[in-house]
Amino acid sequence: MLLTPSDLQAIGLTLQVASLTTLILLLVGVPLAWWLARSPSAWSRPIGALVSMPLVLPPSVLGFYLLVLMGPHGPVGQWTQALGLGVLTFSFPGLVIASVFYSLPFMVQPVQNAMQSLGDRPLEAAASLRASPLDTFLTVVLPLCKPGLVTGVIMSFAHTVGEFGVVLMVGGNIPGVTRVISVQIFDHVEALEYGDAHRLAAIMLGFSFVVLLTLQLYNRRQRVRQA
Amino acid sequence: MFARSFLRWQLLALAAMAGSLHAAEANVAVAANFADPIKAVASVLQKTTGHTLKITVGATGGLYAQIKNGAPFDVMLAADTKTPAQLETDGLAQPHSRFTYATGKLVLWSADAAKVDAQGSVLKGEDFRKLAIANPKTAPYGAAAVEVMNKLGLSAALTPKLVQGESIGQTYNFAHTGNAEIAFVAMSQVLNEGRLKNGSMWVVPQNLYAPIQQDAVLLKRAADNEAAVALMKLLKSDNIKTLIRSYGYSI
């Protein structure tokens, strides 16, 4: 397998974007999933729908709105400029933010499902032992939801690695900054560099197979354990 | 003998009538810089012949890759001369159908009316964050932009500020939304009826890049497609040449 330096750069960049996105999603998505799973608020349904929207929206829709919102004339762009952060389109941070939106449901949904299937009993038991809500969340809820968390982490990471439409619109194909693997493959194909395209595409194919297989084996082991 | 040739004439006349009654349709692959003009050309074609065009706009290189892989196009309007010639070599184009329908001009453009000066010296300053160009590998206008930056000796200074669009259309969008303050785009994208639509531009002098001659070619599968053949003929007419010129091309 002979990868060009720009291929390797794209791979490195993709891994950075995916890791950072997954980390942010753990910090943001897990509390959000908890709120969606437990909140009696009437708002939880519309917000749950909003969180799931990237599953069904074309990436070009998400990319288009982010391009306009984060651009220099958009509200988010005005705000980041006022904060001295500059404009985020065509930048690495901008790409990470876009990825967080794009992969949000892949973290929130499995975690929320796991939290909902917990039921009230572990929480009542913890409360009767005078555990604080935060203590309960960290030492009871999260360990019991581990399978959901593992699925969320793996799916968010893998889904971000495969991102294309959003990157192309808000990233703009800058080598080393926003040119991720999928865009690099697109570039190879457009330039008729099929050999290069094949090598990278084959890596992605292998990667996604291994990820999904690992997840299946893990889930089966969890079920066997529970049984 | 007489009866047979009479019958043939009748059939031919019938075929001609059927042709005018049933307007044909052609799929046209169009380089992104020609996106606006082709719509005007298509409406002229429909008014004069009844034929309709289905238009796919993209980067020349990308469209070529699609055609190579069996995309059902009848005509290709490229942004260069190389790609149509290659299609001919590949045996995908109708021999002797190739001709130049326009010669494009490169401009440096900004949506901001005060940004680009008449000498293009904005390129030498620090007054912008991003400069958008089309992907030079697939879009001839991108390759021309790279040539200009090299000739001006600004490549090294500008490289950190570059952002690439996949086609000249996406490049224009980057600048149009203000995400890139300035962009090298096709003159046809920023003109309407010979006048600058908005923003500011520098018409890059012709000595800074090789002429962007744009060739059209009829593809093999379209030899009998009346709409495609009519489009090729229309593109050579004086009326359409005038129309094309109004978008800032020379021809």
Interface residues (C-beta under 8 A of the other chain):
Chain A: L67 V68 G71 P72 H73 G86 V87 T89 F90 L168 G172 N173 I174 F186 D187 V189 E190 A191 L192
Chain B: A59 G61 G62 Y64 A65 K68 R129 K130 A132 N135 K137 T138 L162 V163 Q164 G165 E166 F174 T177 G178 N179 A180
